[in-house]
């Protein structure tokens, strides 16, 4: 993993810890494609990805404020990818 990837991983973790896209915005390419098991059709373009994440973060924050969930972010490593670092997100539903 090079320096740019490490920096992006840190920004990604900060974004999830703070539920704020401001940590990622400057790192996202205008032609980004976002895919997730929760997104049925890939999102194409920086604006769409930011809009999606803002909505997702807002929903998560609302659930946290209502004391319905606790969100946890950790850095992990993927053994099948030569111990490449990743972000692990988990939530506890109360």
Phi and psi in degrees as GROMACS dihedral restraints (atoms count N, CA, C in turn):
[ dihedral_restraints ]
;  ai    aj    ak    al  type     phi  dphi    fc
    3     4     5     6     1   -87.7    20    10
    4     5     6     7     1   175.6    20    10
    6     7     8     9     1   -59.9    20    10
    7     8     9    10     1   -43.0    20    10
    9    10    11    12     1   -62.0    20    10
   10    11    12    13     1   -40.8    20    10
   12    13    14    15     1   -67.0    20    10
   13    14    15    16     1   -39.1    20    10
   15    16    17    18     1   -63.0    20    10
   16    17    18    19     1   -43.3    20    10
   18    19    20    21     1   -64.1    20    10
   19    20    21    22     1   -42.0    20    10
   21    22    23    24     1   -63.6    20    10
   22    23    24    25     1   -41.1    20    10
   24    25    26    27     1   -60.8    20    10
   25    26    27    28     1   -41.8    20    10
   27    28    29    30     1   -63.1    20    10
   28    29    30    31     1   -44.3    20    10
   30    31    32    33     1   -65.1    20    10
   31    32    33    34     1   -38.3    20    10
   33    34    35    36     1   -63.1    20    10
   34    35    36    37     1   -44.1    20    10
   36    37    38    39     1   -64.3    20    10
   37    38    39    40     1   -43.8    20    10
   39    40    41    42     1   -60.8    20    10
   40    41    42    43     1   -39.6    20    10
   42    43    44    45     1   -61.3    20    10
   43    44    45    46     1   -44.2    20    10
   45    46    47    48     1   -73.2    20    10
   46    47    48    49     1   -37.9    20    10
   48    49    50    51     1   -64.0    20    10
   49    50    51    52     1   -35.3    20    10
   51    52    53    54     1  -102.7    20    10
   52    53    54    55     1    -2.6    20    10
   54    55    56    57     1    49.7    20    10
   55    56    57    58     1    53.1    20    10
   57    58    59    60     1  -146.7    20    10
   58    59    60    61     1   123.5    20    10
   60    61    62    63     1   -73.6    20    10
   61    62    63    64     1   -10.7    20    10
   63    64    65    66     1   -57.6    20    10
   64    65    66    67     1   -26.8    20    10
   66    67    68    69     1   -72.7    20    10
   67    68    69    70     1   -22.0    20    10
   69    70    71    72     1  -104.5    20    10
   70    71    72    73     1   -27.7    20    10
   72    73    74    75     1   -46.3    20    10
   73    74    75    76     1   -48.5    20    10
   75    76    77    78     1   -72.7    20    10
   76    77    78    79     1   -13.0    20    10
   78    79    80    81     1   -94.0    20    10
   79    80    81    82     1   -14.6    20    10
   81    82    83    84     1   -84.4    20    10
   82    83    84    85     1   130.4    20    10
   84    85    86    87     1   -73.5    20    10
   85    86    87    88     1   148.0    20    10
   87    88    89    90     1   -62.4    20    10
   88    89    90    91     1   -21.8    20    10
   90    91    92    93     1  -104.7    20    10
   91    92    93    94     1    22.2    20    10
   93    94    95    96     1   -57.8    20    10
   94    95    96    97     1   146.7    20    10
   96    97    98    99     1  -121.9    20    10
   97    98    99   100     1   122.5    20    10
   99   100   101   102     1  -107.6    20    10
  100   101   102   103     1   125.4    20    10
  102   103   104   105     1  -128.9    20    10
  103   104   105   106     1   145.7    20    10
  105   106   107   108     1  -156.1    20    10
  106   107   108   109     1   157.9    20    10
  108   109   110   111     1   -65.2    20    10
  109   110   111   112     1   -17.5    20    10
  111   112   113   114     1   -96.0    20    10
  112   113   114   115     1    -8.2    20    10
  114   115   116   117     1  -111.0    20    10
  115   116   117   118     1   115.0    20    10
  117   118   119   120     1   -74.6    20    10
  118   119   120   121     1   -29.4    20    10
  120   121   122   123     1  -123.2    20    10
  121   122   123   124     1   129.7    20    10
  123   124   125   126     1   -54.1    20    10
  124   125   126   127     1   138.1    20    10
  126   127   128   129     1   -89.3    20    10
  127   128   129   130     1   128.9    20    10
  129   130   131   132     1  -116.0    20    10
  130   131   132   133     1   123.1    20    10
  132   133   134   135     1   107.2    20    10
  133   134   135   136     1   144.0    20    10
  135   136   137   138     1   -57.8    20    10
  136   137   138   139     1   -44.0    20    10
  138   139   140   141     1   -61.9    20    10
  139   140   141   142     1   -43.3    20    10
  141   142   143   144     1   -66.6    20    10
  142   143   144   145     1   -40.0    20    10
  144   145   146   147     1   -66.1    20    10
  145   146   147   148     1   -44.7    20    10
  147   148   149   150     1   -62.0    20    10
  148   149   150   151     1   -45.0    20    10
  150   151   152   153     1   -60.3    20    10
  151   152   153   154     1   -43.6    20    10
  153   154   155   156     1   -62.8    20    10
  154   155   156   157     1   -48.2    20    10
  156   157   158   159     1   -64.9    20    10
  157   158   159   160     1   -39.1    20    10
  159   160   161   162     1   -59.6    20    10
  160   161   162   163     1   -43.8    20    10
  162   163   164   165     1   -64.9    20    10
  163   164   165   166     1   -42.7    20    10
  165   166   167   168     1   -63.2    20    10
  166   167   168   169     1   -46.4    20    10
  168   169   170   171     1   -63.2    20    10
  169   170   171   172     1   -39.2    20    10
  171   172   173   174     1   -63.1    20    10
  172   173   174   175     1   -42.9    20    10
  174   175   176   177     1   -63.7    20    10
  175   176   177   178     1   -44.9    20    10
  177   178   179   180     1   -62.8    20    10
  178   179   180   181     1   -43.9    20    10
  180   181   182   183     1   -61.8    20    10
  181   182   183   184     1   -40.1    20    10
  183   184   185   186     1   -61.4    20    10
  184   185   186   187     1   -42.9    20    10
  186   187   188   189     1   -66.1    20    10
  187   188   189   190     1   -35.9    20    10
  189   190   191   192     1   -66.1    20    10
  190   191   192   193     1   -46.0    20    10
  192   193   194   195     1   -61.0    20    10
  193   194   195   196     1   -33.1    20    10
  195   196   197   198     1   -85.3    20    10
  196   197   198   199     1     5.8    20    10
  198   199   200   201     1    59.7    20    10
  199   200   201   202     1    35.9    20    10
  201   202   203   204     1   -94.6    20    10
  202   203   204   205     1   -28.5    20    10
  204   205   206   207     1  -140.7    20    10
  205   206   207   208     1   162.3    20    10
  207   208   209   210     1  -123.5    20    10
  208   209   210   211     1   130.7    20    10
  210   211   212   213     1  -104.7    20    10
  211   212   213   214     1   137.2    20    10
  213   214   215   216     1  -128.2    20    10
  214   215   216   217     1   134.1    20    10
  216   217   218   219     1  -121.8    20    10
  217   218   219   220     1   136.4    20    10
  219   220   221   222     1  -140.5    20    10
  220   221   222   223     1   157.4    20    10
  222   223   224   225     1   -95.0    20    10
  223   224   225   226     1   131.6    20    10
  225   226   227   228     1  -128.8    20    10
  226   227   228   229     1  -174.0    20    10
  228   229   230   231     1  -137.2    20    10
  229   230   231   232     1   142.3    20    10
  231   232   233   234     1  -101.8    20    10
  232   233   234   235     1   105.3    20    10
  234   235   236   237     1   -57.3    20    10
  235   236   237   238     1   -38.9    20    10
  237   238   239   240     1   -71.7    20    10
  238   239   240   241     1    -8.0    20    10
  240   241   242   243     1  -119.6    20    10
  241   242   243   244     1    41.4    20    10
  243   244   245   246     1    56.4    20    10
  244   245   246   247     1    40.9    20    10
  246   247   248   249     1    62.0    20    10
  247   248   249   250     1    34.2    20    10
  249   250   251   252     1   -64.0    20    10
  250   251   252   253     1   134.1    20    10
  252   253   254   255     1   -69.6    20    10
  253   254   255   256     1   153.1    20    10
  255   256   257   258     1  -151.6    20    10
  256   257   258   259     1   170.7    20    10
  258   259   260   261     1  -103.5    20    10
  259   260   261   262     1   131.5    20    10
  261   262   263   264     1  -109.6    20    10
  262   263   264   265     1   121.0    20    10
  264   265   266   267     1  -108.9    20    10
  265   266   267   268     1   133.8    20    10
  267   268   269   270     1  -141.8    20    10
  268   269   270   271     1   148.1    20    10
  270   271   272   273     1  -129.4    20    10
  271   272   273   274     1   149.5    20    10
  273   274   275   276     1  -113.0    20    10
  274   275   276   277     1   117.9    20    10
  276   277   278   279     1   -86.2    20    10
  277   278   279   280     1   126.0    20    10
